[in-house]
């Protein structure tokens, strides 16, 4: 019924993307997806919307996809040392979190992929 999480460095093609709650009362979630080929290059992109009925539908709204990619773009807003990931909140309080397996810190197929925390 459920599959495990994907490995940190998946073999072959995989999908990744950005999520955004557009706001308003329509209860939707927009997903700007990218399919990555086995060499690590973006092979195709698309935009999907999940409505209140929880059905995923492909959208041809290029402006919505562009808005998600711009507004939900990630940046690295944390520091990393040999043992930890260090996050600082808006009040300046630092949190030191243990690092996981090395594969989570690097991916030869997707170098430079940033991550961020949002509040």
ABEGO torsion letter per residue (X at the ends): XBBBBBBABBBEBBBBBBBBBAEEAAGBBBBBBBBBBAAGBBABBBBBBBBAAGBBBBBABAAAAAAAAAAABBBBABBBBAABBBBBBAAGBBBBBBBBBAAAABBAABBGBBBBBBX
